[in-house]
Amino acid sequence: MRNNKKLKTLLVYPDFLEDDKFNKNKRGNYSEGLASISAVLKQAEYDVELLHMLYMPTKKEFMESVRNHNPDSIGFSMRTTALPFVRELCSWLKEAKESGELRKEIPVGVGGYHATLVPDECIDLDGVDNVIIGEGEYPWLEFMNSLRDDTNRTDIESVYFKLPNGEIIKNPVRPLIEDLDTLPFPDFELFDFPNLDRSKNFTAMVMLSRGCLFSCTYCGNSQFRNVYPNKKKFTRFRSPKKSIELLELLLSKYPFIKYLEFRDSIFNTYEDWFYEFMPLYIEKIKLPFNCNLRFDILTEDMVRLLKEGGCYMIDIGLENGNEAFRTKYLHRTMKNEHMVNVSKWFKAHKITTLTYNIVGLPHETLELSLETVKLNARLEVDKVIPNIFYPYPMTVLAKTAKDGGFIDETVDPNDPVQLRMPQYPYYDILYMAYNFNKLVKKYRKIYALPEPKIQKATQKLDRKITSKSYPRKFLYKSAKAKEEMFIKAKKLLKQMSPKLFIFLKNRTMKEVK
């Protein structure tokens, strides 16, 4: 302890997006990373508090919050899209230090996905004193120990330091934590857990693993893996026994939880872990849950066991419907026919299927996006999420986009369409994203026709959608307006009547059963 005072770190979590940064009527989301850092620091007898920012505050509001917390160190969790907010917040902290409003010796750090991918960009931010690369638990613990002992260490692995004279010290990244069982359980109480967005609907988001075994080119996981010297150990799960203990702890603290949402990258990554965990889950927990899966490593027996354990919905990446394009540009080699078979298993076991899809990929065309729509229709999926491609820093597909000449540096980082591709115009991408679900339903109706009629009807609809005279820009704007109204209504229902929201959710689940 410094001066017999228990040191305190303030974790700052900007939990909002550009399009709702001034909306104060929101509930927050749980962050596993922050909860884990807090658990490690509290285990070492440091105080940890959370500034959970649900909207972009004024300078006065922010500085008042910081002063009320009275921290000895400040750490920001930053995703790529939060960069503009963190930049401004850190500049306010710098100004407050220079004016004497805040103690000059309070260090300000940045960690998280963006800091790991582009640490040089983050250490250059005004007001940032250090950057944590990769897993933050033990680098932050060593840093707090250095503050406590007044040693002013600048040799801590996984941390970049900015010295008062502007010099940058770049330390190597420490090995990742290979055995997750050695970590304390996450500090759920760091958050106002009963009032989180999912909690109001009796749902808890949990993670039992870290990392992803695969190297999809649009995802940062392959780059995160390369950060570590022991990258072959990147994908790790808590043991099945410890995973169950974690869930039991969560449910003992918050007995109102009736649903679980596993946010692990791929829940069925390791077959041995899966087949040991699921019987324990069925015996000791057996709450309804959803999870992320992957087509090419699924078996029908896995699907059966998921259903037996209470799985009511799976989230699964389809991404693009053209096999050759998907293999070449996304490094996803699963076959369309296998996807169709897997979808039949989900139908047979009455599990709702939600697919993730990407439109506006580098070198993609409107016609290729239609193949994605049509594969979803063939799979008879229950829900679809179309995402517009975003070139996340340091990812393989971001480089592909740059090499193709599709990156325009003048494009606003918050523009929904980041690429400028002559073969796939701006409003065509937006049309496809906002009409994706409607188009899936149209093609699904066609595939229900007698076999002789399918090809002719498909070609007719293809020609209509891709015609130069088709009003895609108008249809995008119309669909966007309807979607925004629906989202507002859904949010209002969740806030005003969570019980009714859950009733409707349960009814949907029963219909699937």
JOKAZI-V810366 format. One record per pair of residues at least 24 apart in sequence whose ideal C-beta (glycine too) atoms are under 8 Angstrom apart, sorted by the first residue. I is the first residue (numbers start at 1). GAP is how many residues later the second one is. D is the distance in whole Angstrom. If there is no record, write none. Layout:
i: [I	I]
gap: [GAP	GAP]
d: [D	D]
//
This chain:
i: [1	2	2	2	2	6	6	6	7	7	7	7	7	7	7	8	8	8	8	8	8	8	8	8	9	9	9	9	9	9	9	9	9	9	9	9	10	10	10	10	10	10	10	10	10	11	11	11	11	11	11	11	11	11	12	12	12	12	12	12	12	13	13	13	13	13	14	14	14	14	14	14	14	14	14	15	15	15	16	16	16	16	16	17	18	18	18	19	20	21	21	21	22	22	23	24	24	25	26	26	26	27	27	27	27	27	27	27	28	28	28	28	28	28	28	29	29	29	29	30	30	30	30	30	30	30	31	31	32	32	32	32	32	33	33	33	34	34	35	35	35	35	35	36	36	36	36	36	37	37	37	37	38	38	38	39	39	39	39	39	40	40	40	40	40	40	41	41	41	42	43	44	44	44	46	48	48	50	50	52	52	56	59	62	62	63	63	63	63	66	66	66	67	67	71	72	72	73	73	73	73	73	73	73	74	74	74	74	75	75	75	75	75	75	75	76	76	76	76	76	77	77	78	78	78	78	78	78	78	79	79	79	80	80	80	80	80	80	81	81	82	83	83	84	84	86	86	87	87	90	90	90	90	91	91	92	93	94	94	97	107	107	109	109	109	111	111	113	113	114	116	116	117	117	117	117	117	117	118	118	119	119	121	122	123	123	123	128	129	129	130	130	130	130	131	131	132	132	133	133	133	133	133	134	134	134	134	134	134	134	135	135	135	137	137	138	138	139	172	173	173	173	174	175	175	175	176	176	176	176	176	176	176	176	177	177	178	178	178	179	180	180	180	180	180	180	181	181	181	185	185	185	186	188	188	188	188	189	193	193	194	194	197	198	199	199	199	200	200	200	201	201	201	201	201	201	202	202	202	202	202	202	203	203	203	203	203	204	204	204	204	204	204	205	205	206	206	206	206	206	206	206	207	207	207	208	208	208	208	208	208	208	209	209	209	209	209	209	209	210	210	210	211	211	211	212	212	212	213	213	214	214	214	215	215	216	216	216	216	216	217	217	217	217	217	217	217	218	218	218	218	218	218	218	218	218	219	219	220	220	220	221	222	222	223	223	235	235	235	237	237	237	237	240	240	240	240	241	243	243	244	244	244	244	244	247	247	247	248	248	251	251	257	258	258	258	259	259	259	259	260	260	260	260	260	261	261	261	262	262	262	262	263	264	264	265	266	266	266	266	267	267	267	268	268	268	268	268	269	269	271	274	274	275	278	278	278	278	281	282	282	282	286	288	288	290	290	291	292	292	294	295	295	295	295	296	296	296	298	298	300	303	303	303	303	303	304	306	306	307	307	307	311	312	312	312	312	313	313	313	313	313	313	314	314	314	314	314	315	315	315	316	316	316	316	317	317	318	318	318	318	318	318	318	318	319	319	319	319	320	320	320	320	320	320	320	321	321	321	321	321	321	321	322	322	322	325	325	325	325	329	329	329	329	329	330	330	331	336	336	339	339	340	340	343	343	343	347	350	350	351	352	352	352	352	352	353	353	353	353	354	354	354	354	354	355	355	355	355	355	356	356	357	357	357	357	357	358	358	358	358	359	359	359	359	359	359	359	359	360	360	360	360	360	360	360	360	360	360	361	361	362	362	362	362	362	362	362	362	363	363	363	363	364	364	364	365	365	366	366	366	366	366	367	367	369	369	369	370	370	370	370	370	373	373	373	373	373	374	374	376	377	377	377	377	377	377	377	378	380	381	382	384	384	384	386	386	386	386	387	388	388	388	388	388	388	389	389	390	391	391	427	427	427	428	430	430	430	431	431	431	431	431	433	434	434	434	434	434	435	435	435	438	439]
gap: [147	70	145	146	148	39	40	41	39	40	65	66	137	140	141	38	39	40	41	61	62	63	64	65	32	37	38	39	40	62	63	64	65	66	131	135	39	40	41	56	59	61	63	64	65	26	27	37	38	39	40	64	66	179	39	41	62	63	64	65	77	37	38	39	40	64	39	42	62	63	64	68	71	72	75	37	38	39	37	38	39	40	69	64	63	66	396	395	35	34	35	64	33	34	32	30	31	470	28	29	171	27	168	169	170	172	173	468	24	26	163	164	167	168	169	167	168	169	176	158	161	163	166	168	174	175	46	160	154	173	174	175	231	44	79	103	43	156	151	152	153	155	156	101	147	148	150	151	38	99	100	103	148	149	152	144	145	146	147	148	97	98	100	101	143	144	99	100	103	145	141	97	100	101	98	139	142	140	141	139	140	29	33	27	30	29	33	38	39	27	30	36	34	35	35	34	75	33	34	35	36	70	71	74	32	33	34	35	33	34	35	36	57	61	65	32	33	34	35	36	34	35	32	33	34	35	36	37	44	33	34	35	33	34	37	310	312	313	332	333	32	31	330	329	330	24	39	38	39	35	36	37	38	35	36	35	34	32	33	30	36	40	31	34	50	25	29	107	111	279	108	111	103	106	107	275	276	277	275	276	41	51	272	38	37	39	45	34	32	33	29	30	31	32	28	29	26	27	25	26	27	40	94	24	39	40	42	90	93	94	41	42	75	40	46	36	39	35	57	54	55	56	55	53	54	55	34	35	52	54	55	57	58	60	33	59	52	55	58	57	29	30	56	57	58	62	57	58	61	60	61	64	60	61	62	65	66	64	60	61	60	62	297	63	55	57	58	294	295	298	58	293	297	300	301	304	54	55	56	57	296	300	54	55	56	57	58	46	50	53	55	56	57	56	58	40	41	44	54	55	56	57	55	56	57	29	30	35	38	54	56	69	26	27	28	29	55	56	60	24	25	26	24	25	54	53	54	57	53	56	52	80	117	116	181	101	103	114	115	116	112	113	114	178	179	180	183	101	112	140	143	171	174	177	178	179	173	176	172	174	175	44	173	174	171	172	30	34	35	27	32	33	36	33	36	37	40	39	34	37	33	36	37	40	41	34	37	38	36	37	34	36	30	29	30	244	28	29	30	31	25	27	28	29	30	28	29	30	27	28	29	30	29	27	28	27	26	27	28	31	24	25	26	25	26	29	30	34	25	28	26	28	31	30	27	28	30	31	28	26	27	28	24	24	221	24	25	24	24	25	40	39	43	44	47	37	38	42	44	47	45	39	42	43	46	48	45	43	45	42	43	44	40	39	40	197	200	38	39	40	41	69	196	32	37	38	39	40	39	40	41	37	38	39	40	38	39	37	38	39	54	57	58	61	63	37	38	39	53	37	38	41	44	48	51	52	47	50	51	52	53	54	55	46	49	50	36	38	39	43	32	33	34	68	71	31	67	65	39	42	36	40	38	39	36	37	38	33	162	163	161	30	31	156	157	160	26	28	29	30	27	28	29	30	31	24	26	28	29	30	29	31	27	28	29	30	79	28	29	30	31	27	28	29	30	70	73	74	77	28	29	57	58	59	61	64	69	72	73	28	36	27	35	38	39	42	44	57	59	37	41	58	60	25	57	60	58	59	58	62	66	99	100	95	99	55	60	63	62	69	92	95	96	59	63	66	67	70	69	84	64	63	64	65	66	67	69	70	69	64	59	130	52	53	56	46	47	50	51	46	28	29	30	41	42	45	29	30	28	27	28	45	46	49	44	43	46	50	41	42	44	45	48	43	41	42	45	46	49	40	41	44	41	26]
d: [6	7	7	6	7	7	7	5	5	7	5	7	6	6	6	7	4	7	6	7	7	5	5	8	6	6	7	6	8	6	7	5	7	6	7	6	5	8	6	7	5	4	7	5	7	7	7	7	7	5	7	5	7	8	5	7	6	7	5	7	7	6	7	5	6	5	5	8	7	8	7	5	5	6	7	6	6	6	7	6	5	7	8	7	7	8	4	8	8	6	4	7	6	6	6	7	5	7	5	7	7	7	6	6	4	8	6	8	5	5	7	7	8	5	6	6	6	7	7	8	6	7	6	7	8	5	6	8	6	8	8	5	7	7	7	7	6	6	4	5	6	5	7	6	6	8	5	8	8	5	5	6	8	4	4	7	4	6	6	4	4	7	8	6	7	6	7	6	6	6	5	6	7	8	5	7	7	5	7	7	7	6	5	6	6	6	6	7	7	7	8	7	8	7	6	7	6	6	5	8	7	7	7	6	6	7	5	7	8	5	7	6	8	8	7	7	7	5	7	8	6	5	6	7	4	7	5	6	7	6	5	6	7	5	8	8	6	6	7	7	7	6	7	7	8	7	7	6	7	5	6	4	5	5	5	8	5	6	3	8	8	7	8	7	8	5	8	6	8	7	6	6	6	6	8	7	5	5	5	7	5	8	8	8	5	6	6	7	7	5	5	6	5	7	7	4	6	6	5	7	7	5	6	6	6	8	7	7	5	6	6	6	8	7	7	7	8	7	8	5	6	7	8	6	5	4	8	8	5	6	8	6	7	8	8	8	7	5	6	8	7	7	5	7	5	8	6	5	5	8	5	6	8	8	6	6	7	7	7	6	7	7	8	7	7	8	7	6	7	5	8	6	5	6	6	7	6	6	4	6	8	6	7	7	4	7	6	6	7	5	8	6	7	5	5	7	7	7	6	7	6	7	7	5	6	6	5	4	7	7	6	8	7	6	4	7	4	7	7	8	7	5	4	6	7	4	6	8	7	5	7	7	8	6	8	8	8	6	6	6	7	6	5	6	4	4	7	8	6	7	8	7	7	6	8	4	8	7	5	7	6	7	7	7	5	6	8	6	8	8	7	7	5	6	4	4	5	7	6	8	8	5	7	5	7	8	8	5	7	8	7	8	7	6	7	8	6	5	7	8	8	5	7	4	8	7	6	8	6	7	4	7	7	7	6	6	6	7	5	7	4	6	6	5	7	6	6	6	8	7	8	7	8	8	5	7	8	5	5	6	5	8	5	5	7	6	6	7	7	8	8	5	6	5	5	7	4	7	5	8	5	8	4	6	5	7	6	8	7	4	7	6	6	7	6	5	7	7	4	8	6	8	8	7	6	7	6	7	5	8	7	7	7	6	7	7	5	4	7	5	7	6	6	8	8	7	6	5	8	7	6	7	7	7	7	5	8	4	4	7	6	3	7	5	5	8	8	8	7	6	6	7	6	7	7	8	7	8	6	8	7	6	6	6	4	6	7	7	5	5	7	5	7	8	7	5	7	5	5	7	7	7	4	7	7	7	5	7	5	7	5	7	6	7	5	7	7	8	5	7	5	6	7	6	7	6	5	5	7	5	5	6	8	6	8	7	4	8	7	5	7	7	6	5	4	5	6	7	7	8	6	8	8	8	8	6	5	5	6	5	7	8	6	8	6	8	8	5	8	8	6	7	7	8	6	5	5	6	5	8	5	5	8	8	4	4	8	6	6	7	7	7	6	5	6	7	5	4	7	8	6	6	8	6	8	5	7	7	6	6	7	6	4	6	6	8	4	8	4	7	6	4	8	8	8	5	4	5	6	6	7	5	7	7]
//
